[in-house]
Amino acid sequence: VQLQASGGGLVQPGGSLRLSCAASGSSLGINTMRWYRQAPGKQRELVAGITSGGSTNYVDFVKGRFTISRDNAKNTVYLQMNSLRPEDTAVYYCNADLRTRFGLMAYWGQGTQVTVSS
């Protein structure tokens, strides 16, 4: 199983980006999918999560600006990021809990760089 993240780039403050993360490979299904981020010199932190049923949660610093969604048919999770700020600059990672014959296993994508700068 692989998670492939894409959509990062350079954007000016106030701009928008949409990240995507597609899961490929064999599994019995995908439970919760999440986006994390890691800024230089900082620990990786949770940004948002979404369950298989569509329930979402966000950390306070992105509420009202970011929206997480998923397409279960495509095994893909999205992160729509609006009103971006320089402090949103980080490598963004997707994470997913996959149901396998060995039980629930966590997988990570490779990360996509988001840079917010004028």
N, C-alpha and C positions, 0 to 999 in steps of 0.2 A: 504494500500500500504506500502511495506517495501523496503528499499534499504539495501542490504547485501554486505559489502565490505570485500575483502580478498586479500591475497598476500603479506602482510607485513612481515617483519622479520629483521634479523641481516645480514648485508652485509659489506664487507670491502670497504674502499675507492677505487673508480674506478670500482666497481662492478655494477651489474644490478639487478633490480627487476621489476616484472610486477604486477600491482594492477588490480583487477577486482571489479566491482560493479554491481550487478544484481538487477533490480527492479521487484518486484512481487506484485500481487494483481490486482485489477480492476482499469483501467483508460481509458480515451478516446485517450490516446497517450502521448508521452513524447517529450517535446521541448528540450531546452538546457540542457545538462548534464555537470557537472563541477567537478573538484577536487580542494579541499582546503587542507591546512595543518596548523597545530598549533604546534609550538615548545614550550617547557616549558618556562613559563614566558612571552610568546609573544601572540599577537593577532592572531586569525585565518586569513589566507591570501589566496587569490585566486592563484591557480597554473596554471590551464588551463581549457578551456571550449570548447565544441563542440556542434554545432546545429544539429537539426534533418537532415539537408541536408548535414552535414559533414564539414561545415566551422569551422575552429579552431582558437583559440587565446591562447597565452601563455604570462606569465609574463617574463620579461627580464632574470631573474636569472635561468630559466630553458630552454630557447631557445637553440636549438641545442643538448640538452641532453635528454629531455623528449618528448614523443609523446603520444597524446591523440587520441583515436579512439573509435568507438562504433559499435555494432552489433544491428541494430534496430529489427531484427527478434527475438533476445534473450533479448531485453531490457537491454543490458549490455554495460557499458562503461569501457574502459581500460586505464591504464596509464603505458606506458613503460618508465622506468627510467634507463638511462645509465649514465656512468661516475659519479656515485654518490659521493657526498662529505659529510664530517661530518656535515656541516651546513644544509644538507637536512634532518637530523634527526628530526622527528616530527610525530605526529599522522595525518594521511591522511584521509580526509573525502570526500565522494562523495555527490553530491547534484544534484537534478533533478527538473525541472519544469514540473509538470504533468498536463495535461488537464483533468479536472473532470467536472461533471455536475454542480459543484459550481463555475467553472471558473478555472483559472490557480493557482495551489498550489505548493509550494516548499516543497520538502522532503529531509531529510538528512539520510545518513547511519550512522552506529555506530562508524566508525573510525577504522583504522588499523595502528599499530605502525610500523614505519620504523626507524631502527637504523643503522647508518653508522659509523663503528668504526673498528679499527684494534686491 
